[in-house]
Amino acid sequence: MTPDRTSPDRTSPDLHPVIPPPGIHGGDGAALAAALGIDPGQVLDLSASLNPVAPDVAEITARHLDALARYPDPATATGAFAQALGVEPDRVLLTNGGAEAIALVRAEVGGGAAEEPEFGLHPRSPEGPRWRSNPNNPLGLLARPDQQADVWDEAYYPLSAGEWTAGRPGIVVGSLTKLLTCPGLRIGYVLADPDVIVRLQTRQPDWSLNGLAAESLPDLLDAVDLPGWSSEIARLRGLLTGLLDKHGLDPRPSDANFVLCANGHGLRTRLARHAVLVRDCTSYGLPGHARLAVPDEVGLARLEEALCAGG
């Protein structure tokens, strides 16, 4: 009998699809779905560390589809985000995802030696400003009080600490992708002194923030509950850590919405056969390690099923 290709076959020992190699930044759900012959929505993608308790972004953005017929104006969205942060709008620059925020700041100030492991998009050079993610990506630990940086990447900070920013000296880059579970909408930001923001604006192409993102952001921010989300993620992270420990994967302590496993050799391929995707950490200089996003309880049950099924 021909297998039903509309849903992932997690049990057949004869099904050994060619698993695509990991991308440098994870988020390979579509590529895995193509290899398995299933819809991308059927892949549990734990290689992308998104907020498991965020509201449905499609439902909120659907109210603003008329924005697609107009050129975008980021002014209202910038004001709404500045109010959420508790700062003046001239300290905020909204960007086309965190990647553009990093690229703009890198072009403006450069970058120096990183304390590895560190996020791959951060610049590395023998000397210059120090960049640091808080919490560290991929380790998941919040920065200690004695750790310093010139540029802080706080993409995961709100979900880890339950507040928008640590308020440390320096430039902050961030991404609302993780917080709002909207990687396709592309909303990042820079938080800095007004003179820095002015210089970055001169580097930024016109209309970097797309119209749907610009008009949806105020409503998306209205739904944000940082303390509640952070608390729930901590609870789910505890369940995830217990599950990973039970299967001998050596999960490391984490403050973030992801967990690094030190005994993750072959885990990506083994779970991918069951339409569950985790992040191979070789690109971080951590071969044999795997990083898993914290899923909701349905995702936890799915992950446990895949771990018990074996490879």
C-alpha positions as CSV (number, residue, x, y, z in Angstrom):
1,M,0.0,0.0,0.0
2,T,1.3,3.5,-0.8
3,P,1.9,5.6,2.3
4,D,-0.5,8.5,2.9
5,R,1.7,11.5,2.1
6,T,-0.7,14.0,3.5
7,S,0.6,13.4,7.0
8,P,4.0,12.5,8.5
9,D,4.6,8.7,8.7
10,R,6.3,8.4,12.1
11,T,6.2,4.7,12.5
12,S,7.2,2.9,9.2
13,P,10.7,1.4,9.4
14,D,10.8,1.3,5.6
15,L,10.5,5.1,5.2
16,H,14.0,6.6,5.0
17,P,13.8,9.8,3.1
18,V,16.9,11.8,2.3
19,I,17.0,14.5,5.0
20,P,18.2,17.8,3.7
21,P,21.3,19.2,5.4
22,P,20.8,21.9,8.1
23,G,20.8,25.5,7.0
24,I,23.1,27.8,8.7
25,H,20.4,29.5,10.8
26,G,17.8,26.7,11.2
27,G,14.2,27.3,10.2
28,D,14.4,24.5,7.6
29,G,10.8,23.3,8.0
30,A,9.8,23.9,4.3
31,A,12.9,22.0,3.0
32,L,12.1,19.0,5.4
33,A,8.5,19.0,4.4
34,A,9.5,18.8,0.7
35,A,11.8,15.9,1.5
36,L,9.0,14.1,3.4
37,G,6.3,14.9,0.8
38,I,4.1,16.6,3.4
39,D,2.6,20.1,4.0
40,P,5.1,22.5,5.8
41,G,2.4,23.0,8.5
42,Q,2.8,19.3,9.5
43,V,6.5,19.8,10.5
44,L,7.1,20.6,14.2
45,D,10.0,23.0,13.6
46,L,11.9,23.3,16.8
47,S,14.9,24.7,15.0
48,A,13.3,28.1,15.0
49,S,13.0,29.4,18.5
50,L,9.6,31.2,18.4
51,N,7.2,32.0,21.2
52,P,5.0,28.9,21.8
53,V,2.2,31.0,23.5
54,A,2.0,33.9,21.1
55,P,-1.5,34.8,19.7
56,D,-2.3,33.9,16.1
57,V,-0.4,36.5,14.0
58,A,-2.4,35.7,10.9
59,E,-5.7,36.6,12.7
60,I,-4.3,40.0,13.7
61,T,-2.6,40.9,10.4
62,A,-5.7,39.9,8.5
63,R,-7.4,43.1,9.8
64,H,-4.8,45.1,7.9
65,L,-4.6,43.6,4.5
66,D,-5.6,46.8,2.9
67,A,-2.1,48.1,3.8
68,L,-0.8,46.0,0.9
69,A,-2.2,48.5,-1.5
70,R,-0.3,51.5,0.0
71,Y,3.4,52.5,0.5
72,P,4.3,51.8,4.1
73,D,4.7,54.6,6.7
74,P,6.5,53.3,9.9
75,A,5.7,56.4,12.0
76,T,2.7,55.0,13.9
77,A,4.3,51.6,14.5
78,T,7.5,53.3,15.7
79,G,5.5,55.4,18.2
80,A,3.6,52.3,19.4
81,F,6.8,50.3,19.9
82,A,8.6,53.2,21.6
83,Q,5.7,53.5,24.0
84,A,5.9,49.8,24.8
85,L,9.6,50.2,25.5
86,G,9.0,53.4,27.6
87,V,11.3,55.6,25.5
88,E,11.0,58.5,23.1
89,P,10.4,57.5,19.4
90,D,13.7,59.1,18.3
91,R,15.5,56.3,20.1
92,V,13.9,53.6,18.0
93,L,14.4,52.4,14.5
94,L,12.2,49.6,13.1
95,T,13.9,47.4,10.6
96,N,13.2,44.6,8.1
97,G,13.8,41.9,10.7
98,G,16.6,41.5,13.2
99,A,19.0,40.8,10.3
100,E,18.7,44.3,8.9
101,A,19.1,45.8,12.4
102,I,22.4,43.9,12.8
103,A,23.5,44.8,9.3
104,L,22.9,48.5,9.8
105,V,24.6,48.6,13.2
106,R,27.5,46.5,11.9
107,A,28.0,49.0,9.0
108,E,27.9,51.9,11.4
109,V,30.1,50.8,14.2
110,G,31.8,47.6,13.1
111,G,32.5,44.6,15.3
112,G,35.2,43.0,17.4
113,A,36.1,39.7,18.9
114,A,33.1,37.6,20.0
115,E,33.1,35.3,23.0
116,E,32.1,32.1,21.3
117,P,29.7,30.5,20.8
118,E,27.7,33.4,19.5
119,F,25.0,34.1,16.9
120,G,26.4,33.8,13.4
121,L,25.3,37.2,12.1
122,H,27.3,39.1,14.6
123,P,30.5,40.5,13.2
124,R,33.9,39.1,14.1
125,S,37.1,41.0,13.8
126,P,40.4,41.3,15.7
127,E,39.4,44.6,17.3
128,G,36.4,46.9,17.6
129,P,33.1,47.0,19.5
130,R,32.1,43.8,21.3
131,W,28.7,42.3,20.4
132,R,26.9,39.9,22.8
133,S,23.5,38.2,22.7
134,N,21.5,38.3,25.9
135,P,20.5,35.6,26.6
136,N,23.4,34.0,24.8
137,N,22.4,32.3,21.5
138,P,22.8,29.2,21.5
139,L,23.6,28.6,25.2
140,G,20.4,30.3,26.5
141,L,21.9,31.9,29.6
142,L,21.2,35.6,30.5
143,A,24.3,37.8,30.7
144,R,26.0,38.1,34.1
145,P,26.2,41.5,35.7
146,D,30.0,41.6,35.1
147,Q,29.7,40.9,31.3
148,Q,29.9,43.9,29.1
149,A,29.2,44.7,25.4
150,D,29.0,47.7,23.1
151,V,26.1,46.1,21.1
152,W,23.6,43.9,22.8
153,D,21.4,41.5,20.8
154,E,18.2,41.2,22.9
155,A,16.1,39.1,20.4
156,Y,15.3,36.6,23.1
157,Y,15.5,38.9,26.1
158,P,11.7,39.7,26.5
159,L,10.8,36.0,26.6
160,S,13.6,35.2,29.0
161,A,13.2,38.1,31.5
162,G,9.6,39.1,31.1
163,E,10.5,42.7,30.3
164,W,11.5,44.5,27.1
165,T,15.1,45.4,27.7
166,A,17.9,44.9,30.3
167,G,18.7,48.7,30.1
168,R,22.5,48.1,29.8
169,P,24.7,50.8,28.3
170,G,25.2,50.4,24.5
171,I,23.3,49.9,21.4
172,V,20.5,47.3,21.4
173,V,19.4,45.3,18.4
174,G,16.4,43.0,18.5
175,S,13.8,41.1,16.6
176,L,10.1,40.8,17.2
177,T,10.1,37.6,15.1
178,K,10.6,35.4,18.2
179,L,8.3,37.3,20.5
180,L,5.4,37.5,18.1
181,T,6.1,34.2,16.2
182,C,6.1,36.1,12.8
183,P,9.3,35.3,10.9
184,G,7.6,36.0,7.6
185,L,6.5,39.5,8.7
186,R,10.0,40.8,9.2
187,I,10.1,43.2,12.2
188,G,13.3,44.1,13.9
189,Y,14.6,47.1,15.7
190,V,17.4,49.2,17.0
191,L,17.3,50.9,20.4
192,A,20.0,53.6,20.7
193,D,20.7,57.2,21.4
194,P,19.0,59.6,19.0
195,D,22.2,60.6,17.2
196,V,22.9,56.9,16.4
197,I,19.4,56.4,15.2
198,V,19.7,59.4,12.8
199,R,22.9,57.9,11.3
200,L,21.3,54.5,10.9
201,Q,18.3,56.0,9.2
202,T,20.6,57.5,6.5
203,R,21.9,54.0,5.8
204,Q,18.5,52.3,5.8
205,P,16.7,51.9,2.4
206,D,13.3,53.5,2.0
207,W,10.3,51.3,2.9
208,S,12.4,48.7,4.8
209,L,9.5,48.0,7.1
210,N,6.7,46.5,4.9
211,G,3.2,48.0,5.0
212,L,1.5,44.9,6.6
213,A,4.1,44.9,9.4
214,A,3.8,48.7,9.9
215,E,0.0,48.8,10.2
216,S,-0.3,45.5,12.2
217,L,2.3,46.2,14.8
218,P,0.2,48.4,17.2
219,D,-2.4,45.6,17.4
220,L,0.3,43.0,17.8
221,L,1.8,44.9,20.7
222,D,-1.6,45.3,22.4
223,A,-1.7,41.5,22.7
224,V,1.8,41.2,24.3
225,D,2.0,39.9,27.9
226,L,5.7,39.7,28.7
227,P,5.5,38.6,32.4
228,G,2.8,36.0,31.6
229,W,4.5,34.7,28.5
230,S,7.9,34.5,30.2
231,S,6.4,32.6,33.1
232,E,4.6,30.1,30.9
233,I,7.7,29.5,28.8
234,A,9.7,28.8,32.0
235,R,7.1,26.2,32.9
236,L,7.2,24.6,29.5
237,R,11.0,24.8,29.4
238,G,11.0,22.7,32.6
239,L,8.9,20.1,31.0
240,L,11.1,20.1,27.9
241,T,14.3,19.8,30.0
242,G,12.8,16.8,31.9
243,L,11.9,15.1,28.7
244,L,15.3,15.6,27.1
245,D,17.0,14.5,30.3
246,K,14.9,11.3,30.4
247,H,16.2,10.5,26.9
248,G,19.8,11.0,27.8
249,L,20.3,14.2,25.7
250,D,22.2,16.1,28.4
251,P,20.1,19.4,28.3
252,R,22.0,22.4,29.6
253,P,20.6,25.0,31.9
254,S,18.7,27.8,30.0
255,D,16.9,31.0,30.7
256,A,15.6,31.3,27.2
257,N,12.8,29.8,25.0
258,F,15.2,27.1,23.8
259,V,17.4,24.5,25.3
260,L,20.9,23.3,24.2
261,C,21.6,19.6,24.4
262,A,25.2,18.5,24.7
263,N,24.5,14.9,23.7
264,G,22.7,15.7,20.4
265,H,24.8,13.8,17.9
266,G,22.5,12.5,15.1
267,L,19.4,13.9,16.8
268,R,18.4,16.2,13.9
269,T,18.4,13.3,11.4
270,R,16.7,10.9,13.8
271,L,13.8,13.3,14.6
272,A,13.5,14.7,11.1
273,R,12.3,11.3,9.8
274,H,9.3,11.9,12.1
275,A,8.7,15.4,10.9
276,V,10.2,17.0,14.0
277,L,13.1,19.4,13.2
278,V,15.7,20.6,15.7
279,R,18.7,22.8,15.3
280,D,22.1,21.2,14.5
281,C,24.7,23.4,16.3
282,T,27.7,22.6,14.2
283,S,27.5,26.1,12.7
284,Y,28.0,27.5,16.2
285,G,31.2,25.5,16.6
286,L,29.4,22.9,18.7
287,P,29.4,19.7,16.7
288,G,27.4,17.0,18.5
289,H,25.1,19.5,20.1
290,A,21.5,20.3,19.2
291,R,19.2,23.2,20.2
292,L,15.5,22.8,20.6
293,A,12.9,25.5,20.9
294,V,10.4,25.3,23.7
295,P,7.1,24.0,22.3
296,D,3.6,24.1,23.7
297,E,2.2,21.0,25.4
298,V,0.9,19.6,22.1
299,G,4.4,20.0,20.7
300,L,6.0,18.4,23.7
301,A,3.8,15.3,23.2
302,R,4.7,15.2,19.6
303,L,8.4,15.5,20.5
304,E,8.1,12.7,23.0
305,E,6.4,10.4,20.5
306,A,9.3,11.0,18.0
307,L,12.0,10.4,20.7
308,C,10.4,7.2,21.7
309,A,10.0,6.1,18.1
310,G,13.8,6.2,17.5
311,G,15.4,6.5,14.1
